[in-house]
Amino acid sequence: MPTPTQSIPRPRPQPRGDARLRELAGGRLLPLLWGYAWPALVTMSLNMLYNVVDRVYIGHGCGAEAIAGLALTFPVMMVLGAFGPLIGVGSGTVISIALGEGDGVRAERALGQCVALKLLLGVTVAPALFLLLGPILRATAGGSVSPGALDAGRTYLRIVLPFHFLAHLAFGLSACMRAEGSPKHAMRCMAVGAIANIALDPVFIFVFGWGVAGAAWATNIAMALACAVAISHYASGRSVVRLRVRRVRVCPDLLWPVLAIGLSPFLMQLAGSTINFSLNHAFARWSGSPERGTACVAAFGIFQTAMMLFFMPSMGVQQGIGPILGYNWGAKNYARVRRAWDLAFLLTTAAVCFASAAPVLLARPVAACFASDPAVIDAGAFALRIGNCMLWCIGLNVAATTYFQSVGRPSTAIVLSLLRQVIVLLPCVWIMPHLFPSNPLLGVWLALPVSDFAAFLATIPPVLKERRALLRKARAA
């Protein structure tokens, strides 16, 4: 019996939804991963439809200048989009680990902070980018595109930026749903938005004749609907982690863990923006004319959109394995963590092999989906063949980055995620054109497969070291 001066230990608060958490702890791995991966895959594919549908309709309905203008918006949207995983991935990982430790209150606080940070993002970063829109677009173009392409990019961003916080809130809450064991609810949230976007795009672009502005308004309305569905899930009381108004605030003790874990995908997104900016300038320098530069920028837009589309299966696996790794790491079930990582690597490798082969074999038909101008189709097909030819070897890097993010090891995840897009690719973009004086644009495109292979080689040592350490932990547990 405790004396009056002794404190009675308070039981650790337990999360709701025990059946879903028992599945994370002991369910068969392959069906469990599939159960998490297919909703995540559908969710990400639907997310990609926002970009793909816009570019298909705009490419055929508004011409090469319009699709080049949308390509110019990539760096701006990547900078803004980088804050999404900074908050969403970090919050989801903290929630997964907290649930594995049985700390439901910490999971609730992480969810509330996620909402608070998303709202803060909407009133800070997006308005700042809106005010600097003109200089940013001119710097991104680098003099390589026509005035019509610049106007198209400016029109799209002026409409989308003020409402982009809705997209951030929807995606952030979806990440938290997956972390708590509700991947189908996350999928439903994105499905509503994607279906709305597909339905509204042709109406606004062709029927109303709004062109690029129509695509922007369709995206805004679609994301507002997705956000409403996400909020309704937490308002219904059916979620494992409750969203309480009193917890919608920044928590100093949770802020750094969330940002540290989310820093890897955040920097990767920023790196993508930097690469996009660098490639546009490389096209400007080596194309020789604004017309050829516009075709190159449009081809790069086709390449990025198609690559993300074919890369979706791999990203679905990573989204699905994250909660499993995080929960079992928090529960100190290291043998299960190791088996889950092995499975994720095998499936990721198969997925990236598909992502490498399909665009290479179907380059011209894929490019023709996004453009009607023969010059743009030719340039896009060339970009797809060259840029994706070594994508098959990056499965190890992708699976390793996801593992270190999911178990709360942000520093290693950051280094691995930056290997391709900064440490190797950025120097190659500026160096390799000099190695092909007769065709410097070929050197620009070859920088992509070179960086893929170099990232694969550099990922091997840390993966081998971590696997040995994980095996020792599993034996000692």
C-alpha positions as CSV (number, residue, x, y, z in Angstrom):
1,M,0.0,0.0,0.0
2,P,1.4,3.4,-0.8
3,T,1.9,5.9,2.0
4,P,0.1,9.2,1.9
5,T,3.3,10.9,0.7
6,Q,3.7,8.5,-2.2
7,S,2.1,9.1,-5.5
8,I,-0.1,6.4,-6.9
9,P,1.1,5.6,-10.5
10,R,-1.5,6.7,-13.0
11,P,-2.2,4.1,-15.7
12,R,-1.0,5.0,-19.2
13,P,-3.9,6.2,-21.4
14,Q,-4.7,3.5,-24.0
15,P,-5.7,4.4,-27.5
16,R,-9.1,3.5,-28.9
17,G,-9.6,1.0,-31.8
18,D,-7.7,-1.9,-30.3
19,A,-8.6,-4.3,-33.1
20,R,-6.8,-2.1,-35.7
21,L,-3.8,-1.8,-33.4
22,R,-3.6,-5.6,-32.8
23,E,-3.5,-6.1,-36.6
24,L,-0.4,-3.8,-36.7
25,A,1.2,-5.8,-33.9
26,G,0.5,-9.3,-35.1
27,G,-1.3,-9.6,-38.4
28,R,0.2,-11.4,-41.3
29,L,2.6,-9.0,-43.0
30,L,1.7,-9.4,-46.6
31,P,-2.1,-9.1,-46.2
32,L,-1.5,-6.3,-43.7
33,L,0.8,-4.4,-46.0
34,W,-1.6,-4.9,-48.8
35,G,-4.5,-3.7,-46.6
36,Y,-2.5,-0.5,-46.0
37,A,-0.8,-0.2,-49.4
38,W,-3.8,-0.4,-51.7
39,P,-5.8,2.4,-50.1
40,A,-2.5,4.5,-50.0
41,L,-1.9,3.6,-53.6
42,V,-5.4,4.6,-54.6
43,T,-5.0,7.8,-52.5
44,M,-1.7,8.8,-54.1
45,S,-3.0,7.9,-57.6
46,L,-6.0,10.0,-57.0
47,N,-3.8,12.8,-55.8
48,M,-1.7,12.5,-59.0
49,L,-4.9,12.8,-61.0
50,Y,-5.1,16.4,-60.0
51,N,-1.9,17.0,-61.9
52,V,-2.4,14.5,-64.7
53,V,-6.0,15.5,-65.5
54,D,-5.1,19.2,-65.5
55,R,-2.2,18.6,-67.9
56,V,-4.1,16.3,-70.3
57,Y,-7.0,18.7,-70.7
58,I,-4.7,21.8,-70.8
59,G,-2.3,20.2,-73.2
60,H,-5.0,19.3,-75.7
61,G,-7.3,22.3,-75.0
62,C,-4.9,25.2,-74.5
63,G,-1.7,24.3,-76.4
64,A,2.0,23.9,-75.8
65,E,2.4,27.3,-74.2
66,A,-0.2,26.4,-71.6
67,I,1.4,23.1,-70.6
68,A,4.8,24.8,-70.5
69,G,3.3,27.4,-68.2
70,L,2.1,24.7,-65.9
71,A,5.6,23.2,-65.9
72,L,6.9,26.6,-64.8
73,T,4.6,26.4,-61.7
74,F,6.3,23.2,-60.5
75,P,9.0,24.9,-58.5
76,V,6.5,27.1,-56.7
77,M,4.1,24.3,-56.0
78,M,7.0,22.1,-54.9
79,V,8.1,24.7,-52.4
80,L,4.6,25.0,-51.0
81,G,4.0,21.3,-51.2
82,A,7.2,20.6,-49.3
83,F,5.6,21.9,-46.1
84,G,2.9,19.2,-46.4
85,P,5.1,16.2,-45.6
86,L,7.2,18.3,-43.2
87,I,4.0,18.4,-41.0
88,G,2.0,15.4,-42.3
89,V,4.7,12.7,-42.4
90,G,6.2,13.8,-39.1
91,S,2.8,13.9,-37.4
92,G,1.8,10.5,-38.8
93,T,5.1,8.9,-37.6
94,V,4.7,10.4,-34.1
95,I,1.1,9.1,-34.0
96,S,2.2,5.6,-35.1
97,I,5.0,5.4,-32.5
98,A,2.7,6.8,-29.7
99,L,0.0,4.2,-30.5
100,G,2.7,1.5,-30.4
101,E,3.7,2.7,-26.9
102,G,0.1,2.8,-25.8
103,D,0.1,6.6,-25.3
104,G,-3.2,7.8,-26.7
105,V,-2.9,11.3,-25.3
106,R,0.3,11.9,-27.1
107,A,-1.3,10.7,-30.3
108,E,-4.2,13.1,-29.8
109,R,-1.8,16.0,-29.2
110,A,0.1,15.2,-32.3
111,L,-3.1,15.2,-34.4
112,G,-4.2,18.5,-33.0
113,Q,-0.8,20.1,-33.6
114,C,-0.9,18.8,-37.2
115,V,-4.1,20.8,-37.8
116,A,-2.7,23.9,-36.1
117,L,0.5,23.8,-38.2
118,K,-1.5,23.4,-41.4
119,L,-3.6,26.4,-40.6
120,L,-0.5,28.5,-39.8
121,L,0.9,27.4,-43.1
122,G,-2.1,28.8,-44.9
123,V,-1.7,32.3,-43.5
124,T,2.1,32.5,-43.9
125,V,3.9,30.7,-46.7
126,A,1.2,30.7,-49.4
127,P,0.6,34.5,-49.1
128,A,4.4,35.2,-49.3
129,L,4.7,33.1,-52.5
130,F,1.7,35.0,-53.9
131,L,3.3,38.4,-53.4
132,L,6.5,37.2,-55.0
133,L,4.8,35.4,-57.9
134,G,6.1,37.6,-60.8
135,P,9.8,37.6,-59.9
136,I,9.7,33.9,-59.1
137,L,8.1,32.9,-62.4
138,R,10.5,35.1,-64.4
139,A,13.5,33.6,-62.6
140,T,12.1,30.1,-63.1
141,A,11.7,30.6,-66.8
142,G,15.2,31.9,-67.2
143,G,14.3,33.6,-70.5
144,S,13.7,30.1,-72.1
145,V,9.9,30.3,-72.8
146,S,7.4,32.5,-74.6
147,P,5.4,35.3,-72.9
148,G,2.2,33.1,-73.4
149,A,3.7,30.4,-71.2
150,L,4.6,32.9,-68.5
151,D,1.0,34.3,-68.5
152,A,-0.5,30.7,-68.2
153,G,1.7,29.9,-65.2
154,R,0.8,33.3,-63.6
155,T,-2.9,32.7,-64.1
156,Y,-2.9,29.3,-62.6
157,L,-0.9,30.2,-59.5
158,R,-2.9,33.4,-58.7
159,I,-6.0,31.3,-58.4
160,V,-4.6,28.2,-56.6
161,L,-2.2,29.7,-54.1
162,P,-4.8,31.5,-51.8
163,F,-6.8,28.2,-51.3
164,H,-3.9,25.8,-51.2
165,F,-4.1,25.4,-47.4
166,L,-7.2,23.3,-48.0
167,A,-5.1,20.8,-49.9
168,H,-2.5,20.8,-47.1
169,L,-5.2,20.2,-44.5
170,A,-6.7,17.3,-46.5
171,F,-3.4,15.6,-47.1
172,G,-2.2,16.1,-43.5
173,L,-5.3,14.5,-42.0
174,S,-5.1,11.7,-44.5
175,A,-1.6,10.9,-43.3
176,C,-2.9,10.9,-39.7
177,M,-5.7,8.5,-40.7
178,R,-3.2,6.0,-42.2
179,A,-1.1,6.3,-39.0
180,E,-4.0,5.4,-36.8
181,G,-4.9,2.4,-38.9
182,S,-7.7,3.9,-41.1
183,P,-6.2,3.8,-44.6
184,K,-9.6,3.3,-46.3
185,H,-10.9,6.5,-44.8
186,A,-7.8,8.3,-46.1
187,M,-8.5,6.9,-49.5
188,R,-12.2,8.0,-49.4
189,C,-11.1,11.5,-48.6
190,M,-8.8,11.8,-51.7
191,A,-11.3,9.9,-53.9
192,V,-14.0,12.6,-53.4
193,G,-11.6,15.3,-54.4
194,A,-10.2,13.5,-57.4
195,I,-13.6,12.6,-58.8
196,A,-14.7,16.2,-58.4
197,N,-11.6,17.4,-60.2
198,I,-12.1,15.0,-63.1
199,A,-15.7,16.1,-63.5
200,L,-15.1,19.8,-63.2
201,D,-12.0,20.2,-65.3
202,P,-13.6,19.6,-68.8
203,V,-16.7,21.7,-67.8
204,F,-14.6,24.7,-66.7
205,I,-11.9,24.4,-69.4
206,F,-14.0,23.5,-72.5
207,V,-17.7,24.3,-71.8
208,F,-17.1,27.6,-69.9
209,G,-14.0,28.4,-71.9
210,W,-11.9,29.3,-68.9
211,G,-8.8,27.5,-70.0
212,V,-6.0,27.4,-67.4
213,A,-8.1,29.4,-65.0
214,G,-10.8,26.7,-65.2
215,A,-8.3,24.0,-64.2
216,A,-7.2,26.1,-61.2
217,W,-10.8,26.6,-60.0
218,A,-11.6,22.9,-60.5
219,T,-8.6,22.0,-58.3
220,N,-9.7,24.5,-55.6
221,I,-13.2,23.1,-55.4
222,A,-12.0,19.5,-55.4
223,M,-9.6,20.1,-52.5
224,A,-12.3,21.9,-50.5
225,L,-14.5,18.8,-50.8
226,A,-11.6,16.5,-49.8
227,C,-10.9,18.7,-46.8
228,A,-14.5,18.5,-45.8
229,V,-14.5,14.7,-45.9
230,A,-11.3,14.5,-43.8
231,I,-12.7,16.8,-41.1
232,S,-16.0,14.9,-41.1
233,H,-14.1,11.6,-40.3
234,Y,-12.7,13.1,-37.2
235,A,-15.9,14.9,-36.2
236,S,-17.8,11.6,-36.5
237,G,-16.2,10.1,-33.4
238,R,-15.2,6.9,-35.3
239,S,-11.5,7.6,-35.5
240,V,-8.9,5.8,-33.3
241,V,-7.3,9.1,-32.4
242,R,-9.8,11.9,-31.4
243,L,-9.5,15.4,-32.8
244,R,-10.4,17.7,-30.0
245,V,-10.6,21.5,-30.3
246,R,-8.6,22.1,-27.2
247,R,-5.7,20.1,-28.7
248,V,-5.5,22.2,-31.9
249,R,-2.4,24.1,-30.9
250,V,1.4,23.9,-31.2
251,C,3.0,21.7,-28.5
252,P,6.6,22.6,-27.9
253,D,7.5,19.1,-26.8
254,L,6.1,17.6,-30.0
255,L,7.1,20.3,-32.5
256,W,10.7,19.2,-32.9
257,P,10.0,15.5,-33.2
258,V,7.4,16.1,-35.9
259,L,9.6,18.6,-37.8
260,A,12.7,16.4,-37.5
261,I,11.0,13.4,-38.9
262,G,9.3,15.4,-41.6
263,L,12.5,17.2,-42.6
264,S,13.6,14.4,-44.9
265,P,10.6,14.6,-47.3
266,F,10.5,18.4,-46.9
267,L,14.1,18.7,-48.1
268,M,13.5,16.3,-50.8
269,Q,10.6,18.4,-52.1
270,L,12.7,21.6,-51.9
271,A,15.5,19.7,-53.7
272,G,13.0,18.9,-56.4
273,S,12.1,22.5,-56.7
274,T,15.8,23.4,-57.0
275,I,16.4,20.8,-59.6
276,N,13.4,22.0,-61.6
277,F,14.7,25.5,-61.4
278,S,18.2,24.3,-62.5
279,L,16.8,22.3,-65.4
280,N,14.8,25.2,-66.7
281,H,17.9,27.3,-66.7
282,A,19.9,24.6,-68.4
283,F,17.3,24.4,-71.1
284,A,17.5,28.2,-71.5
285,R,21.3,28.0,-71.8
286,W,21.6,25.1,-74.2
287,S,18.3,25.2,-76.3
288,G,19.4,28.2,-78.4
289,S,15.9,29.7,-78.9
290,P,12.7,30.5,-76.9
291,E,10.7,28.1,-79.1
292,R,13.0,25.2,-78.5
293,G,13.3,26.1,-74.8
294,T,9.4,26.1,-74.5
295,A,9.4,22.6,-76.1
296,C,12.0,21.4,-73.6
297,V,10.2,22.9,-70.6
298,A,6.9,21.3,-71.8
299,A,8.7,18.0,-72.3
300,F,10.1,18.2,-68.8
301,G,6.5,18.8,-67.5
302,I,5.4,15.7,-69.4
303,F,8.3,13.7,-67.9
304,Q,7.6,14.8,-64.4
305,T,3.9,14.0,-64.6
306,A,4.3,10.6,-66.2
307,M,7.2,9.6,-63.9
308,M,5.1,10.4,-60.8
309,L,2.2,8.4,-62.3
310,F,4.3,5.3,-63.0
311,F,6.1,5.7,-59.6
312,M,2.8,5.5,-57.7
313,P,3.0,1.7,-56.9
314,S,6.3,2.2,-55.2
315,M,5.0,5.1,-53.2
316,G,1.9,3.2,-52.3
317,V,4.1,0.5,-50.7
318,Q,6.0,3.1,-48.7
319,Q,2.9,4.8,-47.5
320,G,1.5,1.4,-46.5
321,I,4.6,0.1,-44.7
322,G,5.2,3.3,-42.7
323,P,2.5,2.7,-40.0
324,I,3.6,-0.9,-39.6
325,L,7.2,0.0,-39.1
326,G,6.5,2.9,-36.8
327,Y,4.0,1.0,-34.6
328,N,6.2,-2.1,-34.2
329,W,9.3,0.0,-33.6
330,G,7.4,1.8,-30.8
331,A,6.4,-1.6,-29.4
332,K,10.0,-2.8,-29.6
333,N,9.1,-5.7,-31.9
334,Y,12.3,-5.5,-33.9
335,A,12.0,-8.9,-35.5
336,R,8.7,-7.8,-37.1
337,V,10.2,-4.5,-38.1
338,R,13.0,-6.4,-39.9
339,R,10.6,-8.7,-41.7
340,A,8.4,-5.8,-42.8
341,W,11.4,-3.9,-44.1
342,D,12.4,-6.9,-46.2
343,L,9.0,-7.2,-47.7
344,A,8.8,-3.5,-48.4
345,F,12.2,-3.7,-50.2
346,L,11.1,-6.6,-52.5
347,L,7.8,-5.0,-53.4
348,T,9.5,-1.6,-54.0
349,T,12.1,-3.1,-56.3
350,A,9.4,-4.8,-58.4
351,A,7.5,-1.5,-58.5
352,V,10.4,0.6,-59.6
353,C,11.3,-1.9,-62.3
354,F,7.8,-1.4,-63.7
355,A,8.2,2.4,-63.4
356,S,11.4,2.2,-65.4
357,A,10.2,-0.1,-68.1
358,A,6.8,1.3,-68.9
359,P,7.7,4.9,-69.7
360,V,10.7,3.7,-71.8
361,L,8.6,1.2,-73.8
362,L,5.6,3.4,-74.2
363,A,7.3,6.8,-74.4
364,R,5.6,8.2,-77.5
365,P,2.0,7.1,-76.6
366,V,2.5,8.5,-73.1
367,A,3.8,11.8,-74.4
368,A,0.9,12.0,-76.9
369,C,-1.5,11.9,-74.0
370,F,-0.3,15.3,-72.8
371,A,0.2,17.2,-76.0
372,S,-0.9,17.5,-79.6
373,D,2.1,19.5,-80.9
374,P,4.5,17.0,-82.7
375,A,7.6,18.9,-81.5
376,V,6.5,18.6,-77.9
377,I,5.5,14.9,-78.3
378,D,9.0,14.1,-79.8
379,A,10.7,16.0,-77.0
380,G,8.6,14.4,-74.3
381,A,9.2,10.9,-75.7
382,F,12.9,11.5,-75.7
383,A,12.8,12.7,-72.1
384,L,10.9,9.7,-71.0
385,R,13.3,7.2,-72.6
386,I,16.4,8.9,-71.3
387,G,15.2,10.0,-67.9
388,N,13.7,6.7,-66.7
389,C,16.2,4.2,-68.1
390,M,17.9,3.7,-64.7
391,L,15.0,4.1,-62.4
392,W,14.9,0.4,-61.8
393,C,17.9,0.6,-59.4
394,I,16.5,3.1,-56.8
395,G,14.2,0.7,-54.9
396,L,16.9,0.3,-52.2
397,N,17.1,4.0,-51.7
398,V,13.4,4.5,-51.5
399,A,12.8,1.7,-49.1
400,A,15.7,2.7,-46.8
401,T,14.5,6.3,-46.7
402,T,11.0,5.2,-45.7
403,Y,12.4,2.9,-43.0
404,F,14.5,5.6,-41.3
405,Q,11.6,8.1,-41.4
406,S,9.2,5.6,-39.9
407,V,11.4,4.6,-37.0
408,G,12.2,8.2,-36.0
409,R,15.8,8.4,-37.5
410,P,15.5,11.6,-39.5
411,S,19.2,12.4,-40.0
412,T,19.9,9.3,-42.0
413,A,16.6,9.6,-43.9
414,I,17.6,13.2,-44.9
415,V,20.9,12.1,-46.3
416,L,19.5,9.2,-48.2
417,S,16.6,11.3,-49.7
418,L,19.0,14.0,-50.8
419,L,21.4,11.7,-52.6
420,R,19.6,11.7,-55.9
421,Q,18.2,15.2,-56.1
422,V,21.0,17.3,-54.6
423,I,24.2,15.5,-53.8
424,V,24.5,13.9,-57.3
425,L,21.9,15.3,-59.7
426,L,22.4,19.0,-59.1
427,P,26.1,19.0,-60.0
428,C,25.5,16.7,-63.0
429,V,22.9,19.1,-64.5
430,W,25.6,21.7,-64.8
431,I,28.6,19.5,-65.6
432,M,27.4,16.9,-68.0
433,P,26.3,19.3,-70.9
434,H,30.0,20.2,-71.2
435,L,30.8,16.5,-71.9
436,F,28.6,16.5,-75.0
437,P,29.5,19.6,-76.9
438,S,27.7,18.5,-80.1
439,N,24.4,17.9,-78.1
440,P,24.5,19.5,-74.7
441,L,20.8,18.9,-74.1
442,L,21.5,15.2,-74.1
443,G,24.0,15.8,-71.2
444,V,21.2,17.6,-69.3
445,W,18.9,14.6,-69.6
446,L,21.6,12.0,-68.9
447,A,22.1,13.6,-65.5
448,L,18.9,11.9,-64.3
449,P,19.9,8.2,-64.8
450,V,23.5,8.9,-63.6
451,S,22.1,10.2,-60.3
452,D,19.8,7.2,-59.9
453,F,22.7,4.7,-60.2
454,A,25.0,6.7,-57.9
455,A,22.2,6.9,-55.2
456,F,21.8,3.2,-55.4
457,L,25.5,2.6,-54.8
458,A,25.7,5.1,-51.9
459,T,22.7,3.6,-50.1
460,I,24.2,0.1,-49.8
461,P,26.6,0.8,-46.8
462,P,24.1,2.4,-44.4
463,V,21.5,-0.3,-45.2
464,L,23.9,-3.1,-44.4
465,K,24.9,-1.5,-41.2
466,E,21.4,-0.9,-40.1
467,R,20.3,-4.5,-40.9
468,R,23.1,-5.9,-38.7
469,A,22.0,-3.6,-35.9
470,L,18.4,-4.5,-36.3
471,L,19.2,-8.2,-36.2
472,R,21.1,-7.7,-32.9
473,K,18.1,-5.9,-31.4
474,A,15.7,-8.6,-32.5
475,R,17.9,-11.3,-30.9
476,A,18.2,-9.4,-27.7
477,A,14.5,-8.6,-27.4
